[in-house]
């Protein structure tokens, strides 16, 4: 039976870009891409609502590159032709990693602009001339104020994670930047939710936008198994070590920066290679840590809510709330780091005696009905939630694994050459179909069928840990991988 879903070519994507996608194994559009591409490629203003991980980056990246190539305007120093605004540095880098290969295929240049790193490479890239700038609002305003950049030649403007922009208080600089772009240019806005702050942007800057909504704010909970584990305070760390020492990638969320740092040290001391992500780290350290996690050298990312939005890493099928979030929106955004791009995932919340009532209220507001279990270290449910043989490294091995330098450059322009980053290690996803994203290509990470006892072996290697996946689906799936951005 023929696949009834449209192809990228059928949606109007140029053949050169379809070829780039096909090389990455991306042949079938996700719903947000299938819904928006006909309108965005035609030059219409688009309002797209879909949660993080639904494929929005390709939904706007493909039309940006295709339309710039079609307009054939000259590249000029300090005057980009497309502007993509993102709320965080990590998201800006990951957007660029997805868009840059598409741009190179059509002879276009991209660069990133964000704070936390020196501005000279960014200034030089702008001076040399770029077609697409992926930027955070603060640094871009700084460079405009210094005369290094102007937005009067911008043909297409994209706002990604617009609701997160509003949450972070970025709407004033976003409006100032949008006011500098030509009013007759194409504009696209993508957001997980459409609250009052986002509505104000839509009303002010989008001209008769075509609206596409592919899921609800709570839809990701349907693809997740939710568990609440009632544990004693002294048992939290042993339970965390048990869960995180199983094969695959895990994100552990904490409420404070201090707690993230502390828990990272404790997990490393117990032989689980872990890196931290929070606002007290410099951008270089944040980039290095995220690379270690994406590449599989660190199997655990311990983060505050800075990682709850806009960080895209394939094969994260276990999210642990070591500290329950304060409100339900944070729970949904944190949990959205798993069950991405059509895969399933598991979400675990650790609750001590004093947190039980708050967690119960949180689950009700989030619209979930978690499985609640009181347990101690060694409980058989831990093996079911995180299948596979537990494995830890020595202190020296942990240090060696985490000392490997990051391979992703910070704040550099994508001028047409340079290596793509590959992700090693094995995932725990339960979908039989493998996925690919521009910035995170996996190399050889299978999702094998889970054995009845979950007793597969797990090799320990310096370059990353391999072993059986936590998959519950057999086979590797047939057909092409779906578009992910």
N, C-alpha and C positions, 0 to 999 in steps of 0.2 A: 504494500500500500504506500502510495506517495505521501510524503510529509506535507500536511496542509498548511504549515506555517510559511510565511513569505521568506524569501531570501533577501540579503542586503541589496543585491542587484535589482531585484524586483521593486524594492522600495526607492530606487533611484540613486544608490551609492555608486560612484564611479568605479570602473573596473580596476583601476590601479589600487584603490583603497580596499576593494573586495579581496584583491590578491594579498595585501598586507594582512588582513584579518584571517584569510585562509591559512597563511603560513603559521599563524599562531593558533590554528585549530578552531577559529571562531567562524562559524558558518550560519548559525541560526540566531536571529535577533531575539533579545528579551522583549517582553511586552512593552516596556517604556520606550524602547527603540523602535519597535514596529509601529507604535502609536504616533510618535512624534516626528520621525524622519521624513515622511512625505511633506509635512507642513514646513519643517525647519529647512529642508533642502530647497523648498520653493521660495524661501525668503520671508516667511511669515513670522511674526512675533509668537513665541510659544511659552506657555505656562505649564510646566510639567511637575506633577506631584508623584513622588515615589520615594520609598525609604532608601537609606544608604545601603548600597549593595544590590540595587535593582538594575544597575546598568546605565546610570545616567551619564557617566563620563563619555561613553561612546555615543550616547544619544545627542549630546551637543558637540562632541569633538569631531565627529564625521561631517556634519554640515558646516562647521566653522572652516575646516580645511578645504572641503569641496568648493564652497562658495568663494573663498579667497582665491583659490586656484582659477576658478572660473572668471573672476573679475579682472584678473591679469594686471592689476595696478602695480606700479613700481614700488620697491622697498626703499624707504628713506630712513636716515639716521634719526633715532629718538622719536619715531612716529609709528608705533605699531598699528597694524590694520585690524587686529582683533584683540579683545580684552576679556580674559576669564578671571573673575574675582572669586577667591576662596577664603574661608574663615581662618584656616590654620596653615602653618608652614608645611606640615606633613601632607595635607591634602593637596596643596599647590604642587609639591614635588610629584605626587602620585598622578595627578591630572597630567602634568607635563610628560611623565613617563608613558602615559597612554597616548597622548596626542602627538608627541614628537616623532615617532616612527611613521605615523600617517602623514605628517607634514613633510618629512624628508622624502617620502615617496613622490610628492608633487613639487619638490624643489622649494619648500618653504622652511623658515626657521622659527624656532620657539625659544623662549627663555623664561626663567622664573624670577620673581621679585618678591622678597619678603625680608623681614627684620631678623635680628639675632645672629646675623653673619655680616662680614664686611661688605660694603656696597660696591667696591671697585669692580669686581667681576660683572656685577649687574649693570653698572654704568657703561663698562666697555662693550657688553653685549648689545645694549641699546644703541650705543654710538656706531657699532658696526651694522646695525639695521636688523630688525626682526619683524616677522609677520604676526606672531602670536605672543602675547605676554600673559602668563599665568601669575597672578599677583595676590598678595594680601593687601588690604586697603592702606594700612599705616605706612609701610615702606614706600609704596607707590606714590602716596601723597608727598612724602619726603623728597623723592627723586623729581617729581614734578615741580615742587617748590624750588629745588636747586637748578632747575632748567635742563635736566637730563632727559626728560620725557614730556611728550604732549599727546593728547588724546583726540585731536581734531581730525585725524585721518582714520579713526576707528570705524570699521564697517559693521562689525558684529560684536555685541557685548553679551557676556554670559554671567549670570549670578548663580553660583552653585552653593548648595546648603544655605539658602537664603534665611531659613528660620534660625539656623545656628548663628548666622551673622547678627540677627536681631537679639538672640540670647546673649551674645558677647558684647553688645553695645556698639556694633560697627555700622549701624544704619546711617548716622550722620556723615562719616567719611564716604560711605558707599554712595550716598546721594550727591555729595560734592563731586565725586569721580564721575558718576553718571551724567551730571550736569555738564561735564567737559566733553562728553561724546556727542557726535552729531545726532540731532533729534530724528533724522530720517534713516538712521541705521537700524539694522535688525537687532532685536533684543530677545534673549531667552532667559527665563528664570526657572530654576529647579529647586524644589524644596520637599522635605518630608511632610511638613504640615503647612497650612495656610492660615496663620494667625493675623492679628491686626497689623503688626509691623510689616509682614510680608504683603498684606493687602495694600498697604500704603505705597509700597514700591510698584506693585502691579498697576495701580491706578495712575501713578505719576509717570511711569516710564514705558509701559507696554501699550502698543497701539492695536486695539482690537485683537488681543491675543487669542490664539486657539488653545483651549485648555484640555489637557490630557491627565487623567488621574488613574493610575494603575493598581493602587492598593490603598488600604487605610493605614492610619498611623499605628494601629495595633495588629495589622495583618501578619507581621513576622512571628508573632507568638504562636501561630498555628503550626509553624514548621519546627518548633522547638519542643523538647521535653523539659518541663520546669520542675525542679526539685527544691525543697527547703529542708535542710539538714539541721536539726536541733542538736547542738553540741555544747559541751561544757567549755568554758573559756580556755582552760588548759589543754583542751583537745583540739583546738582550732588548727594549730600548726601541724601536729601529726596527721590530721585529716587532709590538710592542704598538700603536705609532702606526698602522701599516698596518691592523691588524685593527679598531681602534676608530674609524678615520676613515671606515669604510664606513657606509652608512645603518643606522639603527636604534639600539636600546639595548643596552648591554653593562655587565655588572658584572665588575669586576676585583678579585680577592681578593689581599690581601697578608698576611704573617704578623705584622707589627708596625704599631703606630700611626705610628711615624716613617716607615716605608716607605710607608704609605698617603698621608701628607701629601706626601712627596717625589715620589711617582709622580703624584699629582694635579697638582702644580705643573709637572712635566715634560710631561704631556699637554696641559695648558693652554698651555704655552709653544710646543708644536708645533701649536696651533690646534684641538685637540680639546676642546670644552667639557666639563669634568669637575668633579665635586664629591667630597668625601671623607666617609666615615662611620666613626667610631671613637670609643672611649670618652673621648678627651681633649676632645671638643667639648661645648659646652653644649647643653641640650635645644633652645633656640631655633635654634641653628645646625644641629643635626641635622635638625630639622623643616624648616627652610628648604632645606637641601641635598636632602632626600628629595623635597620638593615640586618643586624644580628638575628632578630626575631623572624624577619621575612625570609632570610636565607636558611633558617633552621638551625643555626649554631646555638642560639638561645631558644629553648622550647617553651619558655614562659615569659610573658610580658606582664609586669606588675605596674598598674597604672591608676592614676586618678581619673576623674571624668574628662580630662584633656583627651583621652583616647576613646571616649564614648561616641564621638562623632568624627567622621571624615578620615578614619584610618582604615585602609583596605589591605588585608592580608588574606591570601587564600588559605583554605584548610584549617581555619580556626573553628573547631567543632565543639569546644568546651569553654564556656565562660563561667567564672566563679566570682560571685560577689562575696569577697572575704568580709567586707563591711557593707551591710545593706544600704542602698542609696536612700536619700531623704524622701524623694518623691517619685511617683510612678513614671513620669516622663524620663527621668534619668535611668530607671530600670529598663525601659523599652530601648533607649538609645544604647545603653551598655550592652544589653542582651543582643542587640542587632549586629554585634561583631561576629556572631555566628549565624547559622542558617541563612547564609548569603547566596545569592545567585542560584536559587533553586535547590540548595542543599538543606539537609536537616541539621540540627544542632542540639546541644544539651546546655541548660543553664542551671547552675547550682547556687543557692543562697545559703550561706552559713549564718545561723541565728542562735545566739546565746539565750539564756533564760530571760534576760531583761529586754531582749529584742523581739520576742515572739509576737507580741501584740502588734507592734509597729509593722513587722513583716507581713502579718495577716492582712492588715489594712492596706498595705502597699500592693499586695497581690490582687485584692478586690478592685482597687482603683485602676490597676493595669489590665484588668480583664482576663486574668489567668486563674487557673485552678491547679496549683502545684501539688505534686505528691510530697507529703510531709512525713519525715522519718526522724525519730530520735535515735542517735547512734553514737558509738564510740569507735576509736581507731581499730581497724581490723574487721569492721562489719562487712559482710559479703556484698552489700549494695554498692560499696565503693568500687569493687571490681566490675560490677555491671555498668556503673555510670562511666567508668574510664577503663575499658577493657585493655588487656595486654599485660605482659610481664613488666613489673616495676623494675626500673634500672636507675642507678645513681652513679655519678662520677666521683673520682677523688678530687680533693681540693686543687691539686696541680692540673688535673684534666679540665676542671671547670675554668680555671684561669687561662689555660692555653686556648680553649675553645672561644672564650669571650675576648681574647686578645687579638684575634684576627681582625685586621683593619677593614672598615666598610669599603665597599666597592662602588657606592653610588656618590657621585660628586655633589657637593652642596652649592646651590646657587649658580651653577654654570649654565651657559647657553647650550642648547642642542643644535649644533650647526650642520649635522648631517652624518657624523660618524660617532663612534663610541660603542662600547659593549652594552648589551642588554643584561639586566640582572636576572639571575636564575635562582629559584628557590629549591633548596634541597630538603631532605628529610621526608617523612611520611605523614600524611594527614590522618585525621580521625573522622572525616566526613562520612556520612552514611548514604550518600547518593552514589549510584553506580556510574554516573556520568561525570567525567572530569571537566574542570572549568579552567578558563584562562583569563588573565587580566593583563593589560598592557604593561604594568610595572612589575608584575609578579608571575613570571612564567615558571611552571614547575618542570623539573627535569627528572623523569623516571620515578615519580612518587605514586605508587599504586594505591588503590583502595581495595584491598583484598577482602574476601568474605571473612567475617569474624568466626573463629572456631568456637565450638561449643564450650570449651573450658577457658578460652581466652588465654591460652598458655603459650602463645608463640614466643619465639626468642627475639631478643632485641640486641643488635650489635652496638657496641660503643665505638665511635670513631672520633678523631680529633676534629675533622671538618664538619661535623654535624651528626646527629644521631638518627639512625635508621631503625626500622623495625616494623612490626605489623601495624596496619591502620586500625582505628577504632570503628571501622565501617561495619554497618549491619546489613548492607546490601551486597549481593554477590555480583561478580562480573564487573567489567569496566565500561559497560554501556556501548551502544553502537551509534553511529552517526556522528556528526560534527559537534563541537562544543558550542555552547551558546555565548553570545556576545556579552562581555563583561567589562565595565569600565568604572 
